[in-house]
Amino acid sequence: MEHILTKTSSPLIVELDGGVVASSLDWESALRFVAEQPSAALKLPFWALRGRSFVRRRLAGRVTLDPSALPYREDVVGALREQRRRGRRIVLRADDEAFAELVAGHLGLNGEAEEETAGGEGLGRGPLSDGRRYRIDPPETPWAKPRARMSARDLVRALRPHQWVKNLLLIVPLILSQRPAGAADFARVAAAFLAFSLAASFVYVTNDLLDLPSDRKHPTKRHRPFASGRAPIVHGLVLALGLIVPAVLLAAILSPLFLGLLLLYTATCLVYSLHIKKLEILDVLCLSGLYTLRLFAGGVVTGVALSAWLLAFSMFLFLSLAFAKRYVELDGASHGGTLLGRGYGASDLHMVRILGPLSGYLSVLVICLYVQDHAATTLYRHPGLLWCLCPILLYWVTRLWFFAQRGELDSDPVLFALRDRTSLVCGLGSLVLFLAARL
């Protein structure tokens, strides 16, 4: 049964959780607890066995949510402000009365707070204590809509399938090897690609859930499915579990060592999200290491040993890309000169601008030294053609950093390269040169 509120003299009792806030405060608190105290997160399942109320009491003294970092239903807030302007008394109904008062103050409602056990007239996401549901005319007002569900579009945005292209690094060892590749080799690489892609999406979903407060203060990340409140947090948790389980099973089928590398990749990404990304220098080293780890995994799954030359080249090139990513973020930061959730400040911009191109040029130097090495003259029929790779890479790295300096570079340099026609031409030209030198 729905009750239409028409008396402006009666107080309006509004559900905070799911009514004013487009999210679950219980899940928000749990995620904050995991993000702030990862070592204590294992306590949560045992607390959950004792009921929801027990979990709430345990989290109450350990986690404090920031009212400015919550996804509010702006249409509902606007309607409440209008009701308040007309002189109606607003009462926010929540488990934590003190927090409800903080939210009321933050939203400028100057309202009151009421514990969850209260009854009376109200509107919100579900039944009140007397079993009724309430709304205000007209019936199509936003709070009369059903609870949010993750849409197909939000699912794709959460999975970030465009990021899977980075896992094509798994096939590089097979391409660079001098032995002929069969269908079985490519099948194993395809399975490894799928396992790493599922694990990568798991990391992205988990990272989005752990980064909710900082994402909501970011000009673009605040529109992500979980940060905006369009997708329920619990859906994200189920999705993450549905991604990592098949990834682990598939990796175990391929080989125990490959499984170990996949788990190392996943664990490193999670530690990066929780801690390392806040540490300057170590964060970019970690990012470049994750790229190189994909090369190791590709070598393991195909039985190809990686050369020291390839590892040195990839380390410097990926370090340059990692610095470019940080440079774009730092250059666009507008929060007191500090990059939110990172360890950099505005004064670090010049140093990042120096180290980034330098790292890229060192990768070109590695190619120069390799061409002169006995290994190149042994493995390639026309090793002199490899010299042509140097000006191509010099041009691409320099152009990348020119774009970064101008503010025209995507926040992810890899995605920029995939969308940039010049970068694709450089990549195709490098592949043709490599094949010509080999054949």
N, C-alpha and C positions, 0 to 999 in steps of 0.2 A: 504494500500500500504506500502511495506517495501523498505527502501533505504539502499543499501550496501555501507558502508563507505570504501573508498579505498585510499583517499588522506590523507596522514599522515601530510600534511602541515596545514590542516584545524583543528580548535579546536574541541575537542571531548566533547560534552555536555552530561553529564550523570545524570540521575534521581537519587537523593539521597534516597528518600522515595520509597522503593520497588525495587529499582535498585541496589544500593550499599548496602543498609540496607534491610535485609530480614524481614521487619516488617513495620508497619505504625507508623510514628513519631507522628501523631495526637493522636492515641490511647496510644502510649507510654507516651506522655505528660499527657493525662487525667488520666492514672493509677498512675503516679507519684504524681499528684495532690491529688488523693484520698488517697494514702498511706501516704503522708506527712501531709495532712490537712484533716483528715477524717470528722471533724465537718463541713467543708466547701464544702464537696462533693455534698451536696444536691443542690448546685447552678448549677451544670453541666446540669441537664435536662432543666432548665430555660434558660441557655445560649444557649443550642442546639436549642431551639425554634427560636432563632434569627439568626441561620445560622452557617455554619462551620467557616466562616471567623471571626465571632464575638467570637466563642469559642477559636480560635487560638490567637486572640489578648488578650483575658482575661488570657489565660494560659501563654502567652509569658513572662509576668512580674512576674509570680508566680512559674514557674517550669523551672529548668535548667537540661537538660539531660546530662548524662556523656557519652562522645564519646567512652570511654573504656568499657561501659556496654551496647553495642548494638550488635545485631546479624548480623554480616556482611556476605555477600555472598562472601566467600573466593575465589571462582573461578572468580567472576567478579573483585574483588580487584586485584587478580593476573594478570588478563588480562590488567587492567588499568595501573598497575605498569610497565608491559612490554611495553605498548604504551608510557608511560612516559619515559622509558629508551631509546626508539627510538627517543625521542625528540618531541613527540606530546604534545600539550598543553591540559591539562585536566581541564574541568569546571564542578563543581558539581552544579546541578540545584535543588534548594530547596526553601521552603517558607521563611526560615530564613537564610539570607546570612552569618551572623556571625557564626551561628552554622555549616553551610556547610564548612566554612574555618577551624573551629576547627576539624571537621571530616577529612578534607584533610590533616591537619597537623598530626593528630593522625595516619593516614594510611600511612604517608610518601609519599603522592602523590604530595605535594607541588603545589597543584592545585589552581584554582581560584573558586570563588563562583558566582552564578547567581541567581537572583530572579525567582520565578516560572513563571512570565509573559514573560520570554525570549523565543525566538524562535530559529531557526537555526538547524544545524545538531546535532544529539544526539542519544543516545540509552537509553532504560529504560523500565519501566514496562507498559507504555501505551502511547497514542497519545500525541504529543507535540502540541503547539499552532496552527500549520498548519495542524493538523489532520493526519500526517503521523507517521509510526512506523519505528524505525531504528535498525539496528544490524550491526555486523561486520562479515565478512566471517571467518570460515565456518558457514552455517546456523544453525548448531546444537549447537551453543554457548549458554551457560546457560541463558543469559538474554533474549533469544528469547522464553523461555518457558512460559507457562501461569502462572497466579497468583497461589500461593500455596493454597492447600486445605488440611483440616485435614484428614489424612488417618485413616483407621480402627485401625491400630496398635497404632497410636498416641492417638486416642480416648480412647483406653483401658488404655494406660499409664497415661493419664490425669485423668481418673476416679479412678484409683488405686483400682480395685475390690478386690485385695488381702488384703487390709486393712479392708474390711468389716468383716473379721473374728473377729475383736475386738467387734463387735456388738452382738456376741454370748453371751456376758455377760448379755444380756436381759433375757435369759432363766434361768440364775442361780437362781434367787429367786424362780421360779417355781420348779426347781429340789430340792432345799433345803427345800422347804415347806413340811409340814407333811400331807397335804391334797391331795387326789387323783386328778390327772390332767386329764381333758377330751380333746376331739378333739377341742372343742371351745377355750380352753386355748392355745393350741399349734397354732391354727389358728391366734389368736390375737398376739401371740409372733412373728409369721412369718410376719404378717403385720407390727408390730413394727420394726422388723429387716429390712424390706424393706425401711420403712420411714427413719430410722437412717442411712442406707447405702446410700440412695439418698442424705440425708443432708451431710453426710461425704464427698461424692464425690463433692458436691457443695463447701464445704470448701476447699478441695484440689485444685479444679480448681481455685477458687478465690484466694487462697494463692499463687498459681503459678503465677497468673497474677500480684499480688501485690509485689511479691518477685523477679521480673525479674532482676533488677540490681545485687542483691546479688547472685542469682542463676547462673548468667552468669560468675561470678568470682569463682564459686565452681568447683572443678575438675570433679565431676560427674553430679551435678544438671544442669550444663550448656547444657547437652544433652536432657533435657526435651523438650517436643513439643513446648511450647510457648517461653521458654528461647532461644532455638536454632533458632526460626523463622520458623520452619517447619509448624507449625500450626498458622494461623492468629489469632490475638488477638480478633477480632470481633467474631470469631467462639467460642472462649472460653467464651465470655460474653453471647452469645446465649445458649451455653451448660449449663452454670451456672444457667440461668433462667429456662431452661428446667428440671433441677434437683430439685431445691428448691420448685417450685410450686406444683408438685405432692407429694413431701414429706410433705408439710404443709397440703394439702388436706387430705392425708391418715391419718395423725396424728389427724386432727380434727374429722375424722370419729370415731377413736378409743375412744378418750375422751378429754375433754378440758384440764384436768391436764396433760395428756401425751403430748398434743400439746404445753403446756407451757414449759415442760421439753425439748422438741425438740427444741423450739425456744431459750431457755436458752443455750442449748448445742451449737447451731449454732452461736448465738451471742458471747458466750464465746470464741469459736474457732476463730472467726473473730477478736475480741479484742486481743486475744493471738497473732494472726498473725501480727496485726498492732502495738502492743505495748508491751504486757506482755512478749513475747519471748525475748525482749531486756533486761529484768530485771532478774538478777541472783536471785536464790532461788524461787522467785515468779513464774518463768516459770515452774519449775518442780512440784511445788505445784499445779499449774493450770492443768498440764498434768495428774497428779494422780487424781485430782478432776474430770476431764472429764471421766475417767474410772469409778469412783464411781457413777457418774451421770447416767451412763448406767444401773447400778444396780437399782438405784431409779426408772428409767423409766420402767425397767422390772417388778418391784414390783407393780407399778401403773397399768400397762396394764393387769396384772394377778390378781390384788387384794391381793397381798401377802405383809405383813408388813416386812420390813427388820430389823434384829436384830442389836443391837449395836456391837455385836461380829463380824458380817460379815463386817460391815462398818469399824471397826478398822483394821481388817485383810486386807481388800482391800486397805485402805489408805496407810499402810506401805509397802505392796507388790508393789503396783503401783508406789509409790514414789521411790522405789529401781529401778524399770524399767526405770522411767523417768531420774534418775541420770545416769543409764547405757547409755541411749541414749546420754545424754550430754557428758559423759566421752568419748565415741567413737568419737563424733564430735570434742571435744576439743583436744583429743590426735592426731587426724589427721589434725588439723588446721595447715596451713603453711603460714599464712598471718601476720607476725610480732608478733606471739604469741597470737593473739586475734581471737576468733571465730567470723566470719563475721555475722553481724545481731544479735549477742547475747551479753550478758553482762559479759561474762567470759574471763579471760586471762589465759596465760600459768601457772601463779602462783596458779591458783585455782584448778589445776589438782589433786593435792594431797588431798585437802579437799573433792572434789567430790568422789575420790577413797575411802575415809573413810566413808562418809555419805551414799553412795550407799549400800554397803554390810550391814551396820548397820541397815538401814531401812528394808532390807530383813529379817534380823535376828529378828527384832522386830515383824514381821508378824508371825514368828514361835513361839515367846513368847506368842502372842495372842492365838494361838491354844492350847498351854500348859495350859494357864489359863482357856480357854473355857472348856477343857476336865474335869477340876476339878470343874467346875460350876454346879450348880443344873440343869440348863437348858439342859446340855448335857446328864446327867443321866436320865432325863425325856423323852427326844425326841428320844434317841437311845437305841436300845435293847442291843448292845454291845459297849458302849462308850469307853472301853479300847482300842479297835482297832484304835481309832482316834490318839492314841499316835504314831502309826507307820507313820502318816503323817509328823511328825516333822523331822525325819532323812531324809525323801525323799525331803522335801522342803529345809532343810539345805544343802543337797548335791546339789540340783539344783541351789540355789542362789549362793553358793560358786563357783560352776563350771561356772556359767554365768559370774561372775566377774573375774575368772581366764582367761576366754576367752577374756574379755574386756582388761585385763592387757596385754595379748599377742598380741592384735591387731587383733584377729580372730573373733570378734563379729560383727554381722551386725549392721548397724546404727539404725535399729529398732529391739529391743530385742524380741518383740512379733513375728515378722517374723522369727527371728532366731529360736525361740522355735518351730515354725510350721515346719521348714525345718530340724531341728535337731532330729535325731532318738532317742537319749538319752532323750531329753526333752519330746518327745511323749510317751516314755515308762514310764517316771516319772508321766506324766499326767494320763495315763491309769491306772497305779498302784494306784494312789491316788483315782481315781474314783471307782475302785474295792474295796478298803478299806472303802470308804464312804458307798457304798451300803451294804457291809458286816456288818458294824457297825449298819446300819439302819434296815436291814432285819433279 
